Amino acid sequence: MARYVTTDLHGCLQTFRHLLEHELHLTPEDELFVLGDYVNKGPDSRGVLDYLMALPQRGFRVHCLRGNHDQELLDAAKGLHHLTWASAADRHLTLESFGVTRPEDIPDVYLRWLDQLPYQLDTEGFALVHAGYNFRLPPSQLRTDWHTMLNIKQFTYDASRLQGRRLLHGHVPTPTAEVQRQVRVKAGAISLDTGCVYRHNPELAHLAALNLDSFDLTLLRNQEVPYTIARR
């Protein structure tokens, strides 16, 4: 049995499938943790959700967290258009993958699945969250500050606030060399978002997966058919 963590799929279905099936060789005895941002920016948001939703039905143990883009899609589907929801190009790719022209028309099965996603999860030795925590808050508040857990971009890690657990998160695209460094030194907080969707950025454009038991890091270059996205 192995425990793997990955994050920030952003519609990159072919890359995600290749990672699980040909790099990690995921089995039903393994556990997979995915830290959010399944939709927007990339070519096949719906396909990513279909694949994730099907894995447990095939006997795989998969734990998915909520990301800020997943929340933004939910908000848009509720008609909250005054809130930020992707760029015009991102919106087009996302809605096209669902076969609709308005977020309100995304099928309920996807919205229900997204709306049931937790914000955080602990596994032995690690705290998992999409973006991070506000470590200035008391421990009782740190774990209920949902907005921060989805959106924070900078924080100072404090192991005492997490009962000594290492923190694994995504959200901010991080060059592969920096992620490799964080894993090599076994940093207290490790970002696993290597910006897979940003296919024009050579320092990004990878999907990362960390084996929590061996601390082996797998980096897979974007495998998608070319799609429109700006260089970050």
KEMAR-428852 format. One record per residue (C-alpha): x negated, y, z negated. Coordinates in steps of 0.2 Angstrom, whole numbers, padded with zeros to 4 digits, always signed. Each point is the difference from the previous one (the first is absolute). Example, Ala and Ser with C-alpha at 12.3 -4.5 7.8 and 13.67 -1.06 7.14 Angstrom:
<mardrens>
-0062-0022-0039
-0006+0017+0003
</mardrens>
This chain:
<mardrens>
+0000+0000+0000
-0006+0018+0004
+0007+0017-0003
-0001+0012+0014
+0004+0019+0000
+0002+0011+0016
+0009+0016+0003
+0006+0014+0012
+0006-0011+0015
+0009+0014+0009
+0008-0010+0013
-0016-0010+0005
+0009-0017+0001
-0013-0008+0011
-0014+0005-0011
+0009-0006-0015
+0005-0017+0007
-0018-0003+0006
-0007+0005-0017
+0012-0013-0009
+0000-0014+0013
-0018+0000+0007
-0011+0009-0013
+0007-0004-0017
+0009-0016+0006
+0013+0004-0013
+0009-0015-0008
+0015-0002-0011
-0012-0003-0015
-0007+0017+0002
+0007+0017-0006
+0001+0015+0011
+0002+0018-0007
+0004+0014+0012
-0001+0017-0006
+0013+0009+0011
+0002+0011+0015
+0006-0013+0012
+0009+0013+0012
-0004+0016+0010
-0015+0005+0010
-0003-0017+0009
+0009-0009+0014
+0011-0013-0009
+0007+0005-0017
+0015-0012+0002
-0011-0015+0005
-0011+0003-0016
+0016-0001-0010
+0007-0015+0009
-0017-0009-0003
-0001+0005-0018
+0018-0005-0004
-0002-0017+0009
-0016-0005-0010
+0009-0005-0016
+0013-0010+0010
-0015-0010+0007
-0006-0004-0017
-0014+0014-0002
-0002+0010-0017
+0001+0018+0005
+0001+0015-0011
+0004+0017+0008
-0001+0017-0007
+0008+0016+0005
-0010+0013+0009
+0004+0019+0004
+0004-0004+0018
+0012-0013-0005
+0008+0012-0011
+0000+0014+0013
+0009-0012+0012
+0013-0004-0013
+0003+0018-0004
+0002+0004+0019
+0012-0014+0002
+0011+0008-0014
+0000+0016+0010
-0012+0009-0010
-0008+0008+0015
-0006+0015-0010
-0014-0011-0008
-0016-0004+0009
+0002-0015+0012
-0015-0003+0012
-0004+0010+0016
+0011+0000+0015
-0012-0013+0009
+0001-0011-0016
+0019+0001-0001
+0001-0005+0018
-0010-0016-0002
+0008-0005-0016
+0018+0003+0006
-0004-0008+0017
-0006-0016-0009
+0017-0001-0009
+0009+0003+0017
+0009+0016-0007
-0001+0019+0003
+0004+0005-0018
-0007-0006-0017
+0018-0001-0006
+0003-0015+0012
-0014-0011-0006
+0008-0016-0005
+0005-0002-0018
-0010-0016-0002
-0017+0010+0001
+0006+0014-0010
+0006-0012-0014
-0017-0009+0000
-0010+0016-0001
+0012+0007-0014
-0004-0015-0011
-0019+0002+0001
-0008+0003-0017
-0013+0015-0002
-0013-0010-0009
-0005-0018-0005
-0013-0008-0012
-0010-0016+0004
-0013-0007-0011
-0014+0013-0001
+0008+0013+0012
+0013+0013+0000
+0007+0003+0018
+0009+0015+0006
+0001+0009+0017
-0009+0017-0004
-0006+0000-0018
+0005+0008-0016
-0001+0016-0009
-0012-0005-0014
+0002+0016-0010
+0017-0006-0005
+0003-0011-0015
+0001-0019+0003
+0019+0000-0002
+0002+0013+0013
-0013-0005+0012
+0009-0015+0006
+0017+0009+0003
-0006+0015+0010
+0006-0007+0016
-0004+0015+0011
-0018-0001-0005
-0001-0019+0003
+0005+0003+0018
-0009+0016+0004
-0015+0004-0010
-0016+0002+0010
-0013+0004-0014
-0002-0006-0018
-0012-0005-0013
+0001-0018-0004
+0001-0004-0019
+0000-0019-0004
+0007+0003-0017
+0016+0006+0007
+0002-0017+0010
-0006-0011-0015
-0016-0003+0009
+0007-0005+0017
-0008+0005+0016
+0011+0011+0011
+0003-0005+0018
+0009+0012+0012
+0002+0007+0017
+0008+0016+0007
-0016+0010+0005
-0009-0007+0015
-0018-0004-0006
-0015-0004+0012
-0004-0018+0000
-0018+0003-0006
+0007+0009-0016
+0012-0014-0003
-0014-0013+0002
-0010+0010-0013
+0014+0001-0013
+0003-0019+0002
-0019-0004-0001
-0002+0010-0017
+0017-0006-0006
+0006+0017-0003
+0014+0003-0013
+0011+0007+0014
-0001-0007+0018
+0009+0008+0015
+0005-0014+0013
+0007+0012+0013
-0012-0001+0014
+0011+0010+0012
+0005-0015+0011
+0012+0010+0010
-0012+0014+0005
-0007-0010+0014
-0010+0014+0007
-0011+0002-0016
-0015-0012+0000
-0003+0003-0018
+0018-0005-0004
+0011-0011+0012
-0001-0016-0011
+0012-0010-0011
-0009-0005-0016
+0004-0014-0012
-0008-0004-0016
-0001-0017-0008
+0003+0004-0019
-0009-0015-0006
-0016-0001+0011
+0000+0019+0003
-0003-0004+0019
+0006+0014+0011
+0007-0003+0018
+0000+0014+0012
+0010-0003+0017
-0001+0013+0014
+0017+0006+0007
+0007-0014+0011
+0015+0010+0007
+0004+0004+0018
-0005+0018+0003
+0013+0013-0007
+0001+0018-0002
-0008+0007-0016
-0011+0015-0003
-0018-0002-0007
+0000+0004-0018
</mardrens>
